[in-house]
């Protein structure tokens, strides 16, 4: 997805450079909203059981409309893709590196989440944890805004 975004949006950003700052701010606002949702989330035991989780194909399809994925792809490309020479090879390298890193990171995320699920049933633990995660999410967008 990063390769397609980088190779397809390059022309758009060259013709309309004012789009990138607008997307950066819009994506950052979404991330702040998401951080607020995390900070105010209820402990696991207090959440009502809902529908069933989405499947693999639906989750993969969701990435094309996932604002976090767009912000991540655009931020990585804006920060690390070569502007003049070697742009295509830079985009392909960034895409390959992100794909390679996604495999172990996703595995760690799953193990970490499963381990924390028992602990996060306690509201005394959940509230500080959620506020800490929300603060870290907001802190992670600061470099994007202050480039």
PAMI-461830 format. One line per 5 residues: their letters; for each residue x, y, z of N, C-alpha, C. Coordinates in steps of 0.2 Angstrom, whole numbers, plus 5000, padded with zeros to 4 digits. Example, Ala and Ser with C-alpha at 12.3 -4.5 7.8 and 13.67 -1.06 7.14 Angstrom:
BEGIN
as	5066:4972:5039:5062:4978:5039:5066:4984:5039 | 5064:4989:5035:5068:4995:5036:5064:5000:5039
***
This chain:
BEGIN
xxxxx	5004:4994:5000:5000:5000:5000:5004:5006:5000 | 5010:5006:5004:5014:5012:5004:5017:5013:4997 | 5019:5008:4994:5022:5009:4987:5017:5012:4982 | 5011:5010:4982:5005:5012:4978:5004:5020:4980 | 5004:5021:4986:5002:5028:4989:5008:5032:4986
xxxxx	5014:5030:4987:5020:5034:4986:5021:5035:4978 | 5020:5030:4974:5021:5031:4967:5015:5034:4964 | 5009:5034:4967:5003:5037:4964:5002:5044:4966 | 5004:5045:4972:5002:5052:4975:5008:5057:4974 | 5014:5054:4971:5019:5059:4970:5017:5064:4965
xxxxx	5014:5062:4960:5012:5067:4955:5007:5073:4957 | 5003:5070:4961:4998:5075:4965:5001:5080:4969 | 5006:5077:4973:5009:5082:4978:5014:5087:4974 | 5017:5084:4968:5021:5089:4965:5017:5095:4962 | 5011:5093:4959:5006:5098:4956:5003:5102:4961
xxxxx	5001:5100:4967:4998:5103:4972:5001:5102:4979 | 5007:5105:4980:5010:5104:4986:5007:5106:4993 | 5002:5111:4992:4998:5113:4998:4993:5107:5001 | 4992:5102:4997:4988:5096:4999:4991:5093:5005 | 4998:5092:5005:5001:5088:5010:5000:5091:5017
xxxxx	5001:5097:5018:5000:5100:5025:4993:5100:5027 | 4988:5100:5022:4981:5099:5024:4980:5092:5026 | 4983:5087:5023:4982:5080:5025:4985:5079:5032 | 4991:5082:5033:4995:5081:5039:4990:5084:5045 | 4987:5090:5044:4983:5092:5049:4977:5088:5050
xxxxx	4974:5086:5045:4968:5082:5045:4969:5076:5049 | 4974:5072:5047:4976:5066:5050:4978:5067:5057 | 4981:5072:5059:4983:5073:5066:4977:5075:5070 | 4972:5078:5067:4966:5079:5071:4962:5073:5072 | 4962:5068:5067:4960:5062:5068:4963:5058:5074
xxxxx	4970:5058:5074:4974:5055:5079:4972:5057:5086 | 4971:5064:5086:4969:5067:5093:4962:5064:5095 | 4958:5064:5090:4951:5061:5092:4951:5054:5094 | 4956:5050:5090:4957:5043:5092:4960:5043:5099 | 4964:5047:5101:4967:5047:5108:4962:5049:5113
xxxxx	4958:5053:5111:4952:5055:5116:4948:5048:5117 | 4946:5045:5112:4942:5039:5112:4946:5034:5117 | 4952:5033:5116:4956:5028:5120:4956:5030:5127 | 4957:5037:5128:4958:5039:5135:4951:5038:5139 | 4946:5038:5136:4939:5038:5139:4936:5031:5138
xxxxx	4940:5026:5135:4937:5019:5134:4936:5016:5141 | 4931:5012:5141:4929:5008:5147:4934:5002:5148 | 4934:4999:5154:4938:4993:5155:4935:4987:5151 | 4939:4982:5150:4936:4977:5146:4930:4974:5149 | 4929:4973:5155:4923:4970:5158:4917:4974:5157
xxxxx	4918:4980:5157:4912:4985:5156:4909:4986:5149 | 4913:4984:5144:4911:4985:5137:4906:4979:5136 | 4900:4981:5133:4895:4977:5131:4898:4972:5125 | 4896:4966:5125:4898:4962:5119:4894:4964:5113 | 4897:4965:5108:4894:4967:5101:4894:4961:5096
xxxxx	4895:4963:5090:4895:4959:5084:4902:4955:5084 | 4902:4951:5079:4908:4947:5079:4914:4951:5075 | 4920:4950:5076:4926:4953:5073:4926:4953:5066 | 4929:4958:5062:4929:4957:5055:4934:4952:5053 | 4934:4949:5047:4938:4944:5045:4944:4947:5042
xxxxx	4949:4943:5039:4955:4945:5037:4955:4950:5031 | 4950:4948:5026:4949:4952:5020:4946:4958:5021 | 4941:4959:5026:4938:4965:5027:4943:4969:5031 | 4948:4967:5035:4953:4971:5039:4958:4973:5033 | 4960:4969:5029:4965:4971:5024:4961:4977:5019
xxxxx	4955:4976:5018:4952:4981:5014:4951:4988:5018 | 4950:4987:5024:4949:4993:5028:4955:4997:5028 | 4961:4995:5027:4967:4999:5027:4967:5004:5022 | 4963:5003:5017:4963:5008:5011:4959:5014:5013 | 4955:5013:5019:4951:5019:5021:4953:5021:5028
xxxxx	4958:5018:5031:4960:5019:5038:4965:5025:5038 | 4962:5030:5041:4966:5037:5041:4973:5036:5045 | 4974:5031:5050:4980:5030:5053:4985:5027:5048 | 4983:5023:5043:4987:5020:5038:4990:5025:5033 | 4985:5030:5031:4987:5035:5027:4992:5040:5030
xxxxx	4990:5042:5036:4995:5046:5040:5002:5043:5040 | 5002:5037:5042:5009:5033:5043:5012:5033:5036 | 5009:5031:5031:5012:5031:5024:5014:5037:5021 | 5010:5042:5022:5012:5049:5020:5018:5052:5024 | 5017:5051:5030:5023:5053:5035:5029:5050:5033
xxxxx	5029:5043:5032:5035:5040:5030:5038:5042:5024 | 5034:5043:5019:5036:5045:5012:5038:5052:5012 | 5035:5056:5016:5037:5063:5016:5044:5064:5019 | 5045:5060:5025:5051:5061:5028:5057:5057:5025 | 5056:5052:5022:5062:5047:5020:5062:5046:5012
xxxxx	5057:5048:5008:5058:5046:5001:5062:5052:4998 | 5067:5050:4994:5071:5055:4990:5067:5059:4986 | 5068:5066:4987:5064:5071:4983:5066:5071:4976 | 5072:5071:4974:5074:5072:4967:5076:5066:4964 | 5082:5063:4966:5084:5057:4963:5082:5051:4967
xxxxx	5081:5046:4963:5079:5039:4966:5073:5039:4970 | 5068:5043:4968:5062:5043:4972:5058:5036:4972 | 5058:5033:4966:5054:5027:4965:5058:5022:4969 | 5064:5021:4969:5068:5016:4973:5067:5018:4980 | 5067:5024:4982:5066:5026:4989:5059:5023:4992
xxxxx	5054:5024:4988:5047:5022:4989:5047:5015:4990 | 5050:5011:4985:5050:5004:4986:5053:5001:4992 | 5059:5004:4993:5063:5002:4999:5059:5004:5006 | 5056:5009:5006:5052:5011:5012:5046:5006:5013 | 5043:5005:5007:5037:5000:5007:5039:4993:5009
xxxxx	5045:4991:5007:5048:4984:5008:5050:4984:5016 | 5053:4989:5018:5055:4990:5025:5049:4989:5030 | 5044:4993:5028:5038:4993:5032:5034:4987:5032 | 5034:4983:5026:5031:4977:5026:5035:4972:5030 | 5042:4972:5030:5046:4968:5034:5045:4969:5041
xxxxx	5044:4975:5043:5044:4977:5050:5037:4975:5053 | 5032:4975:5049:5025:4974:5051:5024:4967:5054 | 5028:4962:5051:5027:4955:5053:5029:4954:5060 | 5035:4956:5062:5037:4955:5070:5033:4960:5074 | 5032:4966:5072:5028:4971:5076:5021:4968:5077
xxxxx	5018:4966:5072:5011:4963:5073:5011:4957:5078 | 5016:4953:5078:5016:4947:5082:5017:4950:5089 | 5021:4954:5090:5023:4957:5097:5016:4960:5100 | 5013:4964:5095:5007:4967:5097:5001:4962:5100 | 5001:4957:5096:4996:4952:5098:4998:4949:5105
xxxxx	5004:4947:5106:5006:4944:5112:5005:4949:5118 | 5007:4955:5117:5007:4960:5122:4999:4961:5123 | 4995:4962:5118:4988:4963:5120:4984:4957:5123 | 4986:4951:5121:4983:4945:5125:4986:4945:5132 | 4992:4947:5133:4994:4947:5140:4991:4952:5145
xxxxx	4990:4958:5142:4987:4964:5145:4979:4963:5146 | 4976:4959:5142:4969:4958:5143:4966:4957:5150 | 4970:4952:5153:4968:4950:5160:4969:4956:5165 | 4974:4960:5164:4976:4965:5169:4971:4971:5167 | 4969:4972:5161:4965:4978:5160:4958:4977:5161
xxxxx	4956:4972:5164:4949:4971:5167:4948:4975:5173 | 4953:4977:5176:4952:4981:5182:4952:4988:5181 | 4947:4992:5182:4947:4999:5181:4952:5003:5184 | 4955:5001:5190:4960:5005:5193:4967:5004:5188 | 4967:4999:5184:4973:4999:5180:4971:5002:5173
xxxxx	4965:5001:5171:4963:5003:5164:4964:5010:5163 | 4961:5014:5168:4961:5021:5167:4968:5024:5166 | 4973:5023:5171:4979:5026:5169:4983:5023:5163 | 4981:5017:5161:4984:5014:5155:4982:5018:5149 | 4975:5018:5149:4972:5022:5143:4974:5029:5142
xxxxx	4975:5032:5148:4977:5039:5148:4984:5040:5145 | 4988:5035:5148:4995:5035:5146:4996:5033:5138 | 4992:5028:5136:4992:5027:5129:4990:5033:5124 | 4985:5036:5127:4982:5042:5123:4987:5047:5123 | 4991:5049:5128:4996:5054:5129:5002:5052:5124
xxxxx	5003:5046:5124:5009:5043:5119:5007:5044:5112 | 5000:5043:5110:4998:5044:5103:4998:5051:5101 | 4996:5055:5106:4996:5063:5104:5004:5065:5104 | 5008:5062:5108:5015:5064:5107:5018:5062:5101 | 5016:5056:5098:5019:5053:5092:5017:5057:5086
xxxxx	5012:5062:5086:5010:5066:5080:5014:5073:5081 | 5017:5074:5086:5020:5081:5087:5026:5082:5081 | 5030:5077:5080:5035:5078:5075:5032:5079:5068 | 5026:5076:5066:5023:5077:5060:5021:5084:5059 | 5018:5087:5065:5016:5094:5064:5021:5099:5064
xx	5027:5098:5067:5032:5103:5068:5038:5102:5064 | 5037:5099:5058:5043:5098:5053:5045:5105:5050
***
